[in-house]
Structure formats: C-alpha cells, structure tokens
C-alpha cells in the first residue's frame, strides 16, 4: 500500500474555515465563539445521523488531470501538478481550493474495474453489481437512504440533483426496493434543456407541484385529497400487494411534503448572495449548496451531478477530444463548489457526520489520443472520499510513473462501496429481499473495505 497521512486538527471547528465562510457570507456574526460552540455541539450530538453527499461526475473523469498527475511523463499532459496541504501529495493546478483542503480528503488512486461502457459502468459503480439477469438492483442512494433514513421525515430520504439518467436509467432507480426508496429528482431540466441553467444566478431547485393550483383553496384541496385517499384505500384493500403499498407510501410522503414547511429547504434564495457566489453560480455549485441545506435538515443521501461546465447537458467528462480545455472548465466548476461545501459543512458542525464521495463510472486513458483527448479507461483510476468516517490527508494505491496500470493496492467496486458503508456506520453485509424473496447483500460478500482510510 502507498499511503501518505497528515495530522488533522480534531479539536473542533477550524477558525480558518470559519473566517473563510464568514467572508463568503455563510455567517454574519462576530467570531466571539458561539458559532464554534454551536457547531461543536452539532458534531457531538449522538442523535445526529450520518449522511452522504455523492458528487457524481457523469462521463468518467480523467484521473491524470485531476487527482493522479504524472509530471514529467508524456502521459502527464498540459497541466502542472501543485503541492497540497499534505506533504508528498500533488494534484492538478486547476484544483487549488481542494489542494488547500487535502487534509480532509483520501484519494483512492488505484480503482481497478472491468466495465468500459458508459451504461454498464454507470450501473456497476452505482449499484455494486453487473447489469445482468432479472434482478433490478437498487442504486446506492436508495440502499443507503433505506438504512439511514427516517420513515416519518417530512423531507425525502434521497434527493438527486440534476442527474443525467439517459446512459442507464436503471442505475438511478430504487430497483427491487420499490418506489418508496426512489430519489426525489430536482434540477433535471437545468441540464436536459438546451442552454438550460447557463445563467444560474437565479436557478431554482424548487420541487414542482408543491403549491396549490390557481383558484384552489386549502379547504377544497383537502376535500380532494380525502376523496383520493378513500379511493386509494379501497383499491389497496381489494388488491393487496407490494405495488399498491409502495404507491401508498409515495403518495403519503408527497402529501406530507405539500402540507409542511419542509419544502423551503429547496429555496436557495434564503442563503446570502455571497455564499451562493462562493459555491459558484452553476447548477453544480448551487446543487452542492442545496445538498448542505438538505443534510442539515436530516436528509441522509443527496447526490449532485456535474455533467457539463456549460450546464447544457451531455457528458462533459467524456473527453475523447479537447480533453484539456474541457477538464480545465469542469475543474473551474468543481473546485469552488466542493471546497466551499467542505468549509460550509465544517462551520456548521456537519463535516464529521457527512461523508463526501467523488466518483464517475471509470477513468480515462493516461495516453493522449490524436484528438488531444483521453478515452475510456477502467483499469486504473481515481475516486475520492472525505469528511465523516474518513481519515483524510492521504492517498491509497499507486499507478506507477505512467498511470497505465495499478502497481499497488488495487481497489474493486465492491471494496469501494463497502468502504462507503463502513464510513457511514452501515453494515455492507446487510441484506434486502429482491424479487421472489431472494436475499441480496448491500455489497458483494467478497468485498474488502479500505481499512486504512476509515476513521
């Protein structure tokens, strides 16, 4: 194993982080100490549930131009490698904010998987299983929200921000767990509509159809809902089964959200403009801010997709041509959003209970093709873990001087997903019942968690 560690301050809230967030407008008070105390209390609260924020890089990000640079080698490409807060760990020059926060991150540089097709790889990374056979495997967010969620919560237990599901819709579904564990999807139009979300200054992630239609008052709405509820119960009594029960659960959750004030969690205009600017006025940046607002309110799993620097859909990380210009732009969206998310969570005492996962479906070839691009490469690539349950300030694994193969500590998909489970306090060997009552573990039983990164 190749691993570098640094010492992380475990003494509570970082004053440096507080000052950064204060400058960004996240806090509007003096530094007299009460925010630090409040954050420390939140972090130490034994009732505080773990949460996970998945930063999904649709298209497959290049490890060589982000977290596993190869300076001095022809495969290294155009970007410079810069020092980070951790001695001996270098990353791309276009991720300066994350370089300063390397104490919070663990780079898994030796991901080694088998699927090089976008659809199959997306399914495998998000479910832990191959897309074969009759079993409809649930996506990671559904699995973990089932383990960590609260059935009585007003907010959904799984929210997906601006996903690009066209590659493999099944990779984003709740599978055999049923619709009660499916994600609430918001912001999808910002990336699927041509030109959508280009100016994200006033981008809204508001949940659609929560407000009453024009001309319908609350009394009339309640009467309609009561009639619908009676019809639903009558149908369920005559046709018992999983499908009616799942529909009933989804219906009840929707009504609960409509009748509560919880929907205000999606109203980003409650946040200071300076903080929104710090995250970046992009769908991804604002999605990361939304993720913080949701986990702060108890949502256990939120995923935010970065699919295009121009916010116009597509697969921005699928850089078969013009890799360096594209990755520079994507990094310019990623770096401020992720960096501010780390600081924002820490300032609110949430970083130690929130795991941040950065990954795509595979990496990209170290060798640069004739179109100044990099192609699909599942053999040796990088994913990143940080925050709650993770020992930051290190990297695991090695891909040699040229990046062409894992030379130390290969990590397979089940190993990585089992590590995520462990960091969240979830047993990766827990079972769910699939179709026909077949027991399916959260992660393949052969999985070996990456113990050296677990706190």
C-alpha positions in Angstrom: 0.0 0.0 0.0 1.1 3.5 -0.8 -0.3 6.0 1.7 0.6 9.4 3.0 -1.1 10.9 6.0 -1.1 14.2 7.7 -2.3 15.3 11.1 -5.8 16.7 11.1 -7.0 19.0 13.8 -9.5 17.2 15.9 -10.1 20.0 18.3 -13.4 21.2 16.8 -14.2 23.9 14.3 -11.3 25.4 12.4 -11.1 29.2 12.9 -9.6 29.5 9.4 -12.6 27.7 7.9 -14.9 29.9 10.0 -13.2 33.0 8.6 -13.5 31.7 5.0 -17.2 31.1 5.5 -17.7 34.5 7.2 -16.0 36.2 4.2 -18.3 34.3 1.9 -21.4 35.3 3.8 -22.2 32.0 5.4 -22.2 33.5 8.8 -23.0 37.1 9.6 -21.8 37.5 13.2 -18.8 38.1 15.2 -16.2 35.5 16.0 -16.9 35.6 19.7 -17.1 31.8 19.9 -20.7 31.0 20.0 -20.8 29.6 16.4 -17.8 27.3 17.2 -19.7 26.1 20.3 -22.9 25.5 18.3 -21.0 23.6 15.6 -19.2 21.5 18.2 -22.4 20.6 19.8 -24.0 19.6 16.5 -20.9 17.5 15.7 -21.0 15.8 19.1 -24.8 15.1 19.1 -25.1 11.4 19.5 -28.6 11.6 17.8 -27.0 13.1 14.7 -27.5 10.6 11.9 -24.8 10.1 9.3 -25.3 11.5 5.8 -23.7 11.0 2.4 -23.2 13.5 -0.4 -22.3 11.9 -3.7 -20.6 14.1 -6.2 -21.3 12.2 -9.4 -19.1 13.0 -12.4 -21.1 11.8 -15.4 -19.0 10.7 -18.4 -15.9 9.4 -16.5 -13.4 12.0 -15.2 -9.7 11.9 -16.1 -7.6 10.9 -13.1 -4.4 12.1 -14.7 -5.6 15.7 -15.0 -7.3 15.8 -11.5 -6.0 13.7 -8.6 -3.3 11.5 -10.0 -1.0 13.7 -12.1 2.1 12.3 -13.9 4.5 15.2 -14.1 7.5 14.7 -16.3 5.9 11.9 -18.3 4.4 12.2 -21.8 1.1 10.9 -20.4 1.0 13.8 -17.9 -0.4 16.2 -20.4 -0.6 20.0 -20.3 -1.5 20.6 -16.6 1.0 21.3 -13.9 0.9 19.3 -10.6 0.8 21.5 -7.5 1.6 20.9 -3.9 -1.3 20.4 -1.4 -1.7 20.8 2.3 -0.3 17.3 2.7 3.4 16.8 2.0 4.0 14.4 -0.8 0.6 14.7 -2.3 0.2 16.6 -5.6 -3.0 17.3 -7.6 -3.9 19.3 -10.7 -3.2 23.0 -10.8 -6.8 23.6 -11.6 -8.0 22.4 -8.2 -6.3 24.9 -5.9 -9.1 25.0 -3.4 -9.1 21.3 -2.9 -5.3 21.3 -2.6 -5.7 23.5 0.4 -8.2 21.1 1.9 -6.3 17.9 1.2 -6.3 17.1 5.0 -10.0 16.3 4.6 -9.6 14.0 1.6 -8.5 10.5 0.9 -7.5 9.8 -2.7 -8.2 6.3 -3.9 -5.8 6.2 -6.8 -6.0 2.5 -7.5 -9.6 1.9 -8.6 -9.5 -1.0 -11.0 -12.8 -2.1 -12.5 -13.9 -4.1 -15.6 -16.6 -2.1 -17.4 -15.6 0.4 -20.1 -19.0 1.1 -21.5 -20.8 4.1 -20.1 -24.1 2.4 -19.4 -22.7 -0.8 -17.8 -20.0 1.1 -15.8 -22.5 3.6 -14.5 -24.8 0.8 -13.3 -21.9 -1.2 -11.7 -20.5 1.8 -9.8 -23.8 2.9 -8.6 -25.2 -0.5 -7.6 -22.2 -2.7 -7.0 -23.5 -5.3 -9.3 -23.3 -6.1 -13.0 -26.4 -5.2 -15.1 -27.2 -8.8 -15.9 -30.1 -11.2 -15.1 -33.6 -10.5 -13.9 -32.7 -8.8 -10.6 -33.3 -5.0 -10.5 -30.5 -3.8 -8.2 -31.1 -0.5 -6.3 -28.8 2.5 -6.8 -26.5 3.4 -3.9 -28.7 6.3 -2.7 -31.7 4.0 -2.4 -29.7 1.4 -0.4 -28.2 3.9 2.0 -31.3 6.0 2.5 -33.2 2.8 3.4 -30.5 2.1 6.1 -30.1 5.7 7.3 -33.5 7.3 6.6 -36.5 8.2 8.8 -39.8 7.0 7.5 -41.6 9.8 9.4 -39.4 12.6 8.0 -41.1 15.4 6.1 -38.3 15.6 3.5 -37.4 12.7 1.2 -34.6 10.5 2.4 -32.9 10.6 -1.0 -32.6 13.6 -3.3 -30.9 13.6 -6.7 -29.8 17.0 -8.1 -29.6 17.4 -11.9 -28.9 13.8 -12.8 -28.2 12.6 -16.4 -30.0 9.3 -16.5 -30.0 8.6 -20.2 -26.9 6.4 -20.0 -28.7 3.8 -17.9 -31.9 4.8 -16.2 -31.9 1.6 -14.1 -28.6 2.8 -12.5 -30.6 5.7 -10.9 -33.6 3.7 -9.8 -34.6 2.1 -6.5 -34.9 -1.3 -8.2 -36.4 -4.1 -6.1 -36.6 -1.8 -3.0 -39.6 -0.1 -4.6 -40.6 3.5 -5.3 -40.7 4.5 -1.6 -36.9 4.5 -1.8 -36.6 6.2 -5.2 -35.0 9.7 -5.3 -36.8 12.9 -5.4 -35.2 14.4 -8.6 -34.8 18.2 -8.8 -33.0 20.4 -11.3 -33.0 17.9 -14.1 -34.4 20.4 -16.6 -31.3 22.6 -15.9 -29.1 20.1 -17.7 -31.5 18.4 -20.1 -33.0 21.6 -21.7 -30.7 23.0 -24.4 -29.0 26.0 -22.8 -30.8 25.4 -19.6 -29.0 26.6 -16.5 -26.4 28.6 -18.3 -27.2 31.6 -16.1 -27.6 30.0 -12.7 -27.8 33.3 -10.8 -31.4 32.7 -10.1 -31.5 28.9 -10.7 -34.3 27.2 -8.8 -34.3 23.7 -7.4 -37.9 24.1 -6.1 -39.9 20.9 -6.0 -42.5 21.0 -8.7 -46.3 20.9 -8.0 -46.0 21.6 -4.2 -48.1 24.7 -4.4 -51.9 24.6 -5.0 -53.2 25.3 -8.5 -54.7 28.7 -9.1 -58.2 29.0 -7.8 -58.0 26.0 -5.4 -58.1 27.0 -1.8 -56.8 24.7 1.1 -60.3 23.5 2.1 -61.1 22.4 -1.5 -57.7 20.8 -1.8 -58.2 18.8 1.5 -61.5 17.6 0.2 -60.0 16.3 -3.0 -57.1 14.6 -1.1 -59.6 13.0 1.3 -61.6 11.6 -1.7 -58.4 10.4 -3.3 -57.3 8.8 -0.1 -60.6 6.9 0.3 -60.3 5.6 -3.3 -56.7 4.6 -2.7 -57.5 2.7 0.5 -60.4 0.9 -1.2 -58.2 -0.2 -4.1 -55.5 -1.3 -1.7 -58.0 -3.4 0.2 -59.2 -5.2 -2.9 -55.7 -5.5 -4.5 -53.1 -6.1 -1.7 -49.5 -6.3 -2.8 -46.2 -4.6 -2.9 -47.1 -2.2 -5.7 -50.2 -0.7 -4.1 -48.3 -0.4 -0.8 -45.4 1.3 -2.5 -47.7 3.7 -4.3 -49.5 4.4 -1.0 -46.2 5.2 0.7 -45.1 7.6 -2.1 -48.5 9.3 -2.0 -48.4 9.8 1.7 -44.9 11.3 1.5 -45.9 13.7 -1.2 -48.9 14.9 0.8 -46.7 15.3 3.9 -44.3 17.4 2.0 -47.1 19.5 0.5 -48.6 20.3 3.9 -45.3 21.1 5.6 -42.8 23.9 5.5 -40.0 21.4 4.7 -40.1 22.3 1.1 -38.4 25.6 1.9 -35.2 23.6 2.1 -35.1 23.9 -1.7 -35.4 27.7 -1.7 -31.8 28.8 -2.1 -32.6 32.5 -2.0 -32.7 32.1 1.8 -28.9 31.9 1.6 -26.6 35.0 1.5 -25.7 36.0 -2.1 -22.0 36.0 -1.2 -22.2 32.3 -0.1 -24.1 31.4 -3.3 -21.3 33.1 -5.2 -18.7 31.2 -3.3 -20.2 27.9 -4.3 -20.4 29.1 -7.9 -23.5 30.2 -9.8 -23.7 27.0 -11.7 -26.2 24.1 -11.4 -23.5 22.0 -9.8 -22.4 24.8 -7.4 -25.9 25.6 -6.4 -26.6 21.9 -6.2 -23.8 21.5 -3.6 -25.3 24.3 -1.6 -28.7 22.6 -1.7 -27.0 19.3 -0.6 -25.7 21.1 2.5 -29.2 22.5 3.2 -30.7 19.1 2.9 -28.3 17.1 5.1 -28.5 20.0 7.7 -32.2 19.1 7.8 -31.7 15.4 8.2 -31.7 14.1 4.6 -29.3 11.1 4.7 -28.4 10.9 1.0 -28.0 13.6 -1.6 -26.3 13.3 -5.0 -25.2 16.2 -7.2 -24.2 15.6 -10.8 -21.6 17.5 -12.7 -22.1 16.7 -16.3 -21.1 19.9 -18.2 -19.2 23.0 -17.4 -21.6 24.9 -19.7 -24.6 23.4 -17.9 -26.1 22.4 -21.2 -26.4 18.6 -20.7 -24.3 16.0 -22.3 -21.3 14.2 -20.8 -18.7 16.9 -20.1 -16.2 14.4 -18.6 -16.3 12.2 -21.7 -13.3 13.9 -23.1 -12.4 11.9 -26.2 -11.4 15.2 -27.9 -10.2 18.5 -26.5 -9.6 17.0 -23.1 -7.6 19.8 -21.6 -9.8 22.7 -22.3 -12.9 20.7 -21.2 -11.3 19.5 -17.9 -10.0 23.0 -17.1 -13.5 24.3 -17.4 -15.0 21.4 -15.4 -12.4 21.9 -12.7 -13.3 25.5 -12.5 -16.9 24.5 -11.6 -15.9 21.6 -9.4 -13.2 23.2 -7.3 -15.1 26.2 -5.7 -18.2 24.2 -5.2 -16.6 21.2 -3.4 -14.2 23.4 -1.4 -17.0 25.6 -0.2 -19.1 22.6 0.7 -16.3 21.3 2.9 -15.9 24.6 4.7 -19.7 25.1 5.0 -20.2 21.7 6.5 -17.4 22.1 8.9 -18.6 25.5 10.0 -22.0 24.1 10.8 -20.5 21.1 12.7 -21.7 18.7 10.0 -18.5 17.6 8.3 -17.7 14.8 10.8 -21.1 13.3 10.2 -21.3 13.8 6.4 -19.3 11.6 4.0 -18.5 13.2 0.7 -17.9 10.8 -2.2 -16.4 11.9 -5.6 -16.6 9.4 -8.5 -17.7 8.7 -12.0 -18.2 5.5 -13.9 -14.5 5.0 -14.8 -11.3 6.9 -15.6 -9.7 7.9 -18.8 -6.6 6.7 -20.7 -3.3 8.1 -19.5 -2.1 8.1 -23.1 -3.4 11.1 -25.0 -5.1 10.3 -28.4 -4.7 12.1 -31.7 -7.6 14.4 -30.9 -5.9 15.7 -27.7 -8.4 13.6 -25.8 -8.4 10.7 -23.4 -10.6 7.6 -23.9 -12.4 5.2 -21.6 -10.2 3.5 -19.0 -11.5 1.3 -16.2 -8.1 -0.3 -15.5 -6.5 2.3 -13.1 -8.3 5.4 -12.0 -9.2 7.6 -9.0 -12.1 8.1 -6.7 -12.1 10.4 -3.6 -13.6 10.1 -0.1 -13.7 12.8 2.6 -15.5 14.0 5.6 -17.3 11.8 8.1 -15.8 8.4 8.8 -12.7 9.0 6.7 -9.1 9.6 7.7 -8.1 12.4 5.3 -4.7 13.7 4.3 -3.6 10.6 2.4 -3.7 8.7 -0.8 -4.1 4.9 -1.3 -2.6 2.9 -4.1 -0.2 3.7 -7.0 -0.4 3.6 -10.8 3.3 4.0 -11.5 5.1 6.7 -13.4 2.9 6.4 -16.5 -0.5 5.6 -14.9 -1.2 2.7 -17.2 -1.9 0.1 -14.5 -2.3 -0.3 -10.8 1.1 -1.2 -9.3 0.0 -1.2 -5.7 -3.3 -1.8 -3.7 -5.9 -2.4 -6.4 -9.5 -1.4 -5.3 -12.5 -3.1 -6.9 -16.1 -1.7 -7.0 -17.3 -3.8 -4.0 -14.3 -2.8 -1.9 -15.0 0.9 -2.5 -18.7 0.6 -1.8 -18.1 -1.4 1.3 -15.8 1.4 2.5 -18.6 3.9 2.0 -20.9 1.7 4.0 -18.4 1.3 6.8 -17.7 5.1 7.0 -21.5 5.7 7.4 -21.9 3.0 10.1 -23.8 0.7 7.8 -23.1 -3.0 7.6 -22.2 -3.8 4.0 -23.3 -7.3 4.6 -26.9 -6.3 5.5 -29.5 -7.9 3.3 -32.6 -6.9 1.4 -35.1 -9.2 -0.3 -35.2 -9.0 -4.0 -37.8 -10.4 -6.4 -39.1 -13.9 -5.4 -37.7 -13.4 -1.9 -34.1 -13.7 -2.8 -31.7 -12.2 -0.2 -29.2 -9.7 -1.7 -26.5 -8.1 0.3 -25.8 -4.4 0.1 -22.3 -5.2 -1.2 -20.8 -8.4 -2.7 -19.7 -10.6 0.2 -16.1 -10.8 -1.2 -15.7 -7.0 -0.6 -12.7 -5.9 1.4 -13.2 -2.3 2.8 -10.2 0.0 2.6 -9.4 -0.1 6.3 -6.6 2.5 6.1 -8.9 5.3 5.2 -11.6 4.5 7.8 -11.6 6.7 10.9 
